[in-house]
Amino acid sequence: MRKSFDSLSGLVTSNIQSNPLSGDVYIFLNRRRTQLKLLQWDGDGFTVYYKRLERGTYEKPALQNHGCISITYQQLQHIFQGNTMKRKYQRKRYQHPSDNC
């Protein structure tokens, strides 16, 4: 998860054979599935969104060729929220003690 804009766009080009300037969002997960990065070209530059979980893991969708898959915005939201797409339950997430009111 040390890669930034140029390295991530290079991975998209070389490993997926896709154009990182297409406007698509590319998702990168670390091996433990506790961190993710999103890469998107927004017209005049790259945007990187990075999130690290304090507790729990992200669900890894079933991959297709070259380790890539197309998902909908709703499926991406499920991944962020910790909902599994296979079974209907919430994955564990960190909750700050002040949020338990």
Backbone hydrogen bonds, N-H to C=O, Kabsch-Sander energy under -0.5 kcal/mol:
donor,donor_aa,acceptor,acceptor_aa,energy
8,L,4,S,-2.9
9,S,5,F,-2.4
10,G,6,D,-2.0
11,L,7,S,-1.9
12,V,8,L,-2.0
13,T,9,S,-2.0
14,S,10,G,-2.9
15,N,11,L,-2.4
16,I,11,L,-1.0
16,I,12,V,-0.7
18,S,12,V,-1.8
22,S,19,N,-1.8
23,G,20,P,-0.6
26,Y,24,D,-0.5
26,Y,39,L,-2.6
28,F,37,K,-2.8
30,N,35,Q,-1.9
33,R,30,N,-1.3
36,L,51,K,-2.3
37,K,28,F,-2.4
38,L,49,Y,-2.5
39,L,26,Y,-2.4
40,Q,47,T,-2.0
41,W,24,D,-0.5
42,D,40,Q,-0.6
42,D,45,G,-2.6
47,T,40,Q,-2.9
49,Y,38,L,-2.1
51,K,36,L,-2.4
53,L,34,T,-3.1
58,Y,33,R,-3.1
64,Q,68,C,-1.8
67,G,64,Q,-1.2
68,C,65,N,-1.7
76,L,72,T,-2.0
77,Q,73,Y,-2.2
78,H,74,Q,-2.0
79,I,75,Q,-1.9
80,F,76,L,-2.3
81,Q,77,Q,-2.4
82,G,78,H,-0.8
82,G,79,I,-0.7
83,N,78,H,-2.1
84,T,89,Y,-1.7
89,Y,87,R,-1.4
91,R,82,G,-3.5
94,Y,55,R,-0.6
99,D,96,H,-2.3
100,N,97,P,-1.2
101,C,98,S,-0.6
